[in-house]
Amino acid sequence: MMKKLLTFAAISLAASVAANAQSTSEVFTVEKLNQLNQLHDVALSPQGDVLVYGLKKGSSSTDNHLYRQNIKTGDITQLTSHEKSESNVVWADDGKSVYFLSSRSGSSQIWQQGLLATTAKQISDFPVGVNGFKLSKNGQVFALSFTVKPNCATLACTVEAKKADKEKKYNIRAYDQLMVRHWDTWTTEYKEHLFVGHVNQDGQLTHAQDIMPNWQSDFAGISQVSIHPEAISLAFSAKDSSSKDQAKDHAWTTNFDIFEVALPKVKADEVIAYRLTNITEKNTAWDTSPVYSSNGRFLAYRAMKTPGYEADKFTLQLRDNRTGKTRAVASDWDRSISSLAFSPDNKSVYVVAQDVGQKSIFSITPEFDEVRRIYNIGSTGDISSHGNKVYFTRHTLNSPKDVFSIDNHGDDLVQLTDINKDKLGTVKFADYQQFNFKGWNDETVHGYWLKPANFEEGKKYPIAFLVHGGPQGSFGNMFHYRWNAQLWAAQGYGVVMVDFHGSTGYGQEFTHSISRDWGGKPLEDLQKGLDFIVKDQPWLDGDNACALGASYGGYMMNWIAGNWPTGFKCLINHAGLYDMPSFYQSTEELWFPEYDMGGPSWGKESGNAKGKVSPDYSKFNPSAYVNNWQTPMLVIQGELDYRVPYAQSLGAFTTLQRKGIDSRLVMFPDEDHHIRKPDNLVVWYAEVFKWLDKYTQK
């Protein structure tokens, strides 16, 4: 009897705790999303015993500083506290100090601070702000990124040029070649160039030399730079623009190359002639992400095969620096590598690749062309390693980014940080699950569903049907800041996301299948996916659904309006393509439509054997099907969007209004292709939820 009483008491206590937890749980909101701590610049010490990382305490917060964490004990100490934030963290090789960028002296410069020190010392004071830097193992050579005027011999020349520009009494933009603008910015005469600098005997960096002074365009950025461990060379990725003629095709080519330059020993202020060698000249597709092995024997990088195709598979390439020979490693492996890092013994390469709705970690052994999965839950990145441990960041559909470790066999997973424990302690996140079904041609297609956060058994719930952009993309197992699935679930919607044909992480053939077929296979997958999931999950109300998407997802909203007009109660179109010919004529990265649509919109030089106009611009043009439009639509756009210029949204809204279809246009004058500013994001979600609530019953 006593045993039964104890059992009933335990059950009652458990029920009481559960009820109390339910009563104190909070709904996740965009305001809470904006307040989350954000992890950045995760850096493992060379000795493998300390992590240093940046922590921004909320999207709008100025509290953005570096912390150090003892890996063995877990002890965390704030390292920096200046009112100006820090970024671009690089360890000194002895593990006793770190270097970082900060604008605490007025412009972005390099600072150094000991792990046990409370203040940092400034080691650079250039007249132009430093965009980013890398440091050699011996601490003597810096690779630096500056925005400068090409052909200027000194940084002072750039300063004088900018001063002269400000004194001009007129304001114009004039161009002789593409690209005239990119993403959200009109191009100027000033370009991001790679410099090399050597510290002097006092440990100061007072001189830096442009190694690509005549180049007419930007290089690929400091993340695409690697310095040889013996500081005898560096490698970087860029599109060749050493002359104006070589830069003229940059709007329609994806031909990034890997360049290598020797680094002779010089005095700190010595000026020499640097000679750049294009080591991937034979490949006219995309080469990127060079990384030297820690013993200097190898240079690894990622490469595509197909010119002009930005969604081709990235395969690991390995150059033997002794022989100069390069080969593709594990080329038959059907996944596209997004990042890479050598293991400590240099016998394998750790890579991250999308894989069936996850962004997973793999180990590739070049000697045997062997690929082995290490970890495959959620979205991983920021890989580093020491001994048999791999360190990485991870986020999932119900958890923001934190740091983890695992051994190189995929065992002993340890969560090292929990940066939002206090902020999410009372938040109830939605349950989620991956599913699959037979899509186009009866091929397997995957997706995710999320239950409403406060799900009750026996009730039916309206559907928020999210369609990803890209189009070669994925709404996988990730914690997204702009399209966070948990926010729709918190509003009482069942969330459904389908990785239709063209999505990444399911093999290159699957990804490639959307090219030249934007409105075909993907639409069939979405239709079959919705039909499948409402039958498989009876709590989802298929007659009470709205669809929403951005970029290609926005295109799909326009396409659904004309080709699946009775599928949804409402549509939400963010930055969606409306008219394909005018999109081609106004977007900036021409290689994208030229490959996916079959060439330029007028057909010349299209690659078509007969020189005819590609039919895709009319066949898959949403504006050609407006006679079928009837579904209410919310249209949203950033005015600084040069990827999908805002005339596309005006076209859709004008059509909706002229046809008398309930519609609303919301423009963000200070946003680009994405809504980035926290206050704007609150308004964006409010507009979206209001539109959904208007047309669904909960």
Disulfide bonds with the S-S distance in Angstrom:
Cys152-Cys157 1.95
Cys546-Cys570 2.01
